[in-house]
Amino acid sequence: MLLYDYLACRSPKADVVFIVDGSGSIGSSDFGRVKSFIKSVVDSFDISNKTVRVGFIQFSTSAAVEFNLTRYSTKQAVKNAITDIQYSGGGKYPLSRSRV
């Protein structure tokens, strides 16, 4: 396959999940900035169930699936869902360290 043939193809199928820190150390202002950044990234995708699917997980003390890959099938629906996500502001989940 020649490079120009590849570039001429429609967007490849992809599943993209954003995993975002919602702990208290981030702060609501920075959390909002992260959401704005993610929405700008989503703008570059061809969102549909046949091309690119998007999911969003927020973590702090625990992880919460804000929406899964099959929930929204349009770019605007994904961006609206991201706008509606509330900052959890919980604590960070401590990483356990095991010795091998």
Contacts in CASP RR format, 6 or more apart in sequence:
PFRMAT RR
TARGET T0000
AUTHOR 0000-0000-0000
METHOD contacts of the structure
MODEL  1
MLLYDYLACRSPKADVVFIVDGSGSIGSSDFGRVKSFIKSVVDSFDISNK
TVRVGFIQFSTSAAVEFNLTRYSTKQAVKNAITDIQYSGGGKYPLSRSRV
10 46 0 8 1.000
10 51 0 8 1.000
11 45 0 8 1.000
11 46 0 8 1.000
11 51 0 8 1.000
11 52 0 8 1.000
12 51 0 8 1.000
13 50 0 8 1.000
13 51 0 8 1.000
13 52 0 8 1.000
14 45 0 8 1.000
14 51 0 8 1.000
14 52 0 8 1.000
14 53 0 8 1.000
15 52 0 8 1.000
15 53 0 8 1.000
15 55 0 8 1.000
15 69 0 8 1.000
16 45 0 8 1.000
16 52 0 8 1.000
16 53 0 8 1.000
16 54 0 8 1.000
16 55 0 8 1.000
17 54 0 8 1.000
17 55 0 8 1.000
17 56 0 8 1.000
17 57 0 8 1.000
17 69 0 8 1.000
18 38 0 8 1.000
18 54 0 8 1.000
18 55 0 8 1.000
18 56 0 8 1.000
18 57 0 8 1.000
19 57 0 8 1.000
19 59 0 8 1.000
20 31 0 8 1.000
20 34 0 8 1.000
20 35 0 8 1.000
20 38 0 8 1.000
20 56 0 8 1.000
20 57 0 8 1.000
20 58 0 8 1.000
20 59 0 8 1.000
21 58 0 8 1.000
21 59 0 8 1.000
21 60 0 8 1.000
21 92 0 8 1.000
22 31 0 8 1.000
22 58 0 8 1.000
22 59 0 8 1.000
22 60 0 8 1.000
22 87 0 8 1.000
22 88 0 8 1.000
22 89 0 8 1.000
22 90 0 8 1.000
23 59 0 8 1.000
23 60 0 8 1.000
23 61 0 8 1.000
23 88 0 8 1.000
23 89 0 8 1.000
23 90 0 8 1.000
23 91 0 8 1.000
23 92 0 8 1.000
24 60 0 8 1.000
24 89 0 8 1.000
24 90 0 8 1.000
24 91 0 8 1.000
24 92 0 8 1.000
25 91 0 8 1.000
25 92 0 8 1.000
26 34 0 8 1.000
26 87 0 8 1.000
26 89 0 8 1.000
27 87 0 8 1.000
27 89 0 8 1.000
28 87 0 8 1.000
28 89 0 8 1.000
31 87 0 8 1.000
31 89 0 8 1.000
32 87 0 8 1.000
35 82 0 8 1.000
35 83 0 8 1.000
35 85 0 8 1.000
38 56 0 8 1.000
38 82 0 8 1.000
39 79 0 8 1.000
39 82 0 8 1.000
39 83 0 8 1.000
42 54 0 8 1.000
42 75 0 8 1.000
42 78 0 8 1.000
42 79 0 8 1.000
42 82 0 8 1.000
43 75 0 8 1.000
43 79 0 8 1.000
45 51 0 8 1.000
45 52 0 8 1.000
45 54 0 8 1.000
45 75 0 8 1.000
46 52 0 8 1.000
47 53 0 8 1.000
47 54 0 8 1.000
47 72 0 8 1.000
47 73 0 8 1.000
47 74 0 8 1.000
47 75 0 8 1.000
47 78 0 8 1.000
48 73 0 8 1.000
48 74 0 8 1.000
49 70 0 8 1.000
49 73 0 8 1.000
53 69 0 8 1.000
53 70 0 8 1.000
53 73 0 8 1.000
54 69 0 8 1.000
54 72 0 8 1.000
54 78 0 8 1.000
55 65 0 8 1.000
55 66 0 8 1.000
55 67 0 8 1.000
55 68 0 8 1.000
55 69 0 8 1.000
55 71 0 8 1.000
55 78 0 8 1.000
56 65 0 8 1.000
56 66 0 8 1.000
56 67 0 8 1.000
56 81 0 8 1.000
56 82 0 8 1.000
56 85 0 8 1.000
57 63 0 8 1.000
57 64 0 8 1.000
57 65 0 8 1.000
57 66 0 8 1.000
58 64 0 8 1.000
58 66 0 8 1.000
58 85 0 8 1.000
58 88 0 8 1.000
59 93 0 8 1.000
60 88 0 8 1.000
60 89 0 8 1.000
60 90 0 8 1.000
60 91 0 8 1.000
60 92 0 8 1.000
60 93 0 8 1.000
61 90 0 8 1.000
61 91 0 8 1.000
61 92 0 8 1.000
61 93 0 8 1.000
62 93 0 8 1.000
64 88 0 8 1.000
66 81 0 8 1.000
66 85 0 8 1.000
67 81 0 8 1.000
71 81 0 8 1.000
72 78 0 8 1.000
72 81 0 8 1.000
END
